């Protein structure tokens, strides 16, 4: 995180806070409106199992979660347009072994959360809304570019 602006460090802190406050989270990704990964947590972070355990996240990769979030976001935006439903606020996919939540951020970016099956959906939605409320106004084009460069440098 050395060399990052205070806004970028603040977003990293908000993501860390989200992951630490909600123990059922398995992985989290913030994706830009064009589908690029901006921020992510480590899948399986709160588990004793190694992060390579495929059961702890989408193939154990934040890039996989980002692709899923971007695709689901695009699909729901298209569906809302076809149904004259207005903007998308949140999408949830409940699965036998977990849940996926996607919430829009004001600039068109998306917050995606993969959680365990026993998660409290209300708590997750609340903490996601807090993140979106705090992050949405600072996610400028300059900050998105900085976050993308930071993610590419860590690969």
C-alpha positions in Angstrom: 0.0 0.0 0.0 3.0 2.2 -0.1 2.7 4.9 -2.6 -1.1 4.9 -2.7 -3.1 8.1 -2.2 -5.0 8.6 1.0 -8.2 7.9 -0.9 -6.9 4.5 -2.2 -5.7 3.6 1.3 -9.1 4.6 2.7 -10.9 2.3 0.2 -8.5 -0.6 1.2 -9.3 0.1 4.8 -13.1 0.1 4.1 -12.8 -3.3 2.3 -10.7 -4.7 5.2 -13.3 -3.4 7.7 -16.1 -5.0 5.7 -14.4 -8.4 5.6 -13.5 -8.2 9.3 -17.0 -7.1 10.4 -18.8 -9.9 8.6 -17.3 -13.3 9.4 -19.5 -15.2 6.8 -17.8 -13.4 3.9 -15.5 -15.7 1.8 -14.4 -13.1 -0.8 -15.1 -9.6 -1.8 -14.4 -7.7 -5.1 -14.9 -4.2 -6.3 -15.2 -4.1 -10.0 -15.2 -1.0 -12.3 -18.0 -0.3 -14.7 -15.9 -1.8 -17.5 -15.4 -5.0 -15.6 -11.9 -4.5 -14.2 -11.0 -5.6 -10.7 -10.2 -2.6 -8.5 -10.1 -4.1 -5.0 -10.4 -7.6 -3.6 -10.1 -9.6 -0.4 -8.4 -13.0 -0.2 -10.8 -15.9 -0.6 -11.0 -18.0 2.6 -9.4 -15.3 4.6 -11.2 -16.3 7.9 -10.8 -20.0 7.4 -7.9 -22.3 8.4 -7.9 -23.9 4.9 -5.5 -22.5 2.4 -6.8 -19.9 -0.1 -6.3 -22.4 -2.9 -9.2 -24.5 -1.6 -11.7 -24.1 -4.5 -14.6 -24.5 -2.1 -13.8 -21.2 -0.4 -14.4 -18.9 -3.4 -15.0 -18.9 -7.1 -12.0 -21.1 -8.1 -10.1 -19.4 -5.3 -9.4 -16.4 -7.5 -10.4 -12.7 -7.0 -10.3 -12.4 -10.8 -12.9 -15.1 -11.1 -15.2 -13.3 -8.6 -14.7 -10.1 -10.5 -15.7 -11.7 -13.8 -18.8 -13.2 -12.2 -19.7 -9.8 -10.6 -19.2 -7.9 -13.8 -21.3 -10.5 -15.8 -24.1 -10.6 -13.3 -24.1 -6.8 -13.1 -24.3 -6.5 -16.9 -27.1 -9.1 -17.1 -29.2 -7.4 -14.4 -28.8 -4.0 -16.0 -30.0 -5.4 -19.3 -32.9 -7.1 -17.6 -33.9 -3.9 -15.9 -33.9 -2.0 -19.1 -36.0 -4.6 -20.9 -38.5 -4.5 -18.0 -38.5 -0.7 -17.6 -37.4 -1.4 -14.0 -35.1 1.5 -13.5 -31.6 1.2 -11.9 -30.3 -1.9 -10.2 -29.7 -1.5 -6.5 -28.7 -5.0 -5.4 -28.7 -8.5 -6.8 -28.6 -11.7 -4.8 -28.0 -15.3 -5.9 -28.8 -17.9 -3.2 -27.1 -21.2 -3.8 -27.0 -24.5 -1.8 -23.5 -23.8 -0.5 -23.4 -20.0 -0.4 -24.7 -16.7 -1.6 -23.5 -14.0 -4.0 -24.5 -10.4 -3.5 -23.8 -7.6 -6.0 -24.5 -4.0 -5.2 -24.2 -0.9 -7.5 -21.8 1.9 -6.5 -22.7 5.4 -7.7 -20.2 5.6 -10.5 -21.3 2.3 -12.2 -18.8 0.2 -10.3 -20.0 -2.9 -8.5 -19.4 -4.4 -5.0 -19.5 -8.2 -5.1 -19.6 -10.4 -2.0 -19.4 -14.2 -1.9 -20.7 -15.5 1.5 -21.2 -18.8 3.1 -24.6 -20.5 3.1 -25.2 -19.8 6.8 -24.7 -16.0 6.4 -27.1 -13.4 7.7 -28.3 -11.7 4.5 -29.5 -8.7 6.3 -26.1 -8.1 8.0 -24.3 -8.5 4.7 -26.7 -6.1 2.9 -26.3 -3.5 5.7 -22.5 -3.7 5.6 -22.4 -3.6 1.8 -24.6 -0.5 1.9 -22.2 1.1 4.4 -19.3 0.4 2.1 -21.1 1.7 -1.0 -22.2 4.9 0.9 -18.7 5.6 2.0 -16.8 4.6 -1.2 -19.2 5.8 -3.9 -18.4 9.5 -3.6 -14.6 9.0 -3.7 -14.4 6.5 -6.6 -13.3 9.1 -9.2 -11.8 8.2 -12.6 -8.4 9.0 -11.2 -8.8 6.8 -8.2 -10.1 3.9 -10.3 -7.0 4.2 -12.5 -4.8 4.2 -9.4 -6.5 1.1 -8.0 -6.2 -0.7 -11.4 -2.5 0.0 -11.5 -2.1 -1.2 -8.0 -3.9 -4.4 -8.7 -1.8 -5.0 -11.8 1.4 -4.3 -9.8 0.5 -7.0 -7.2 0.0 -9.7 -9.9 
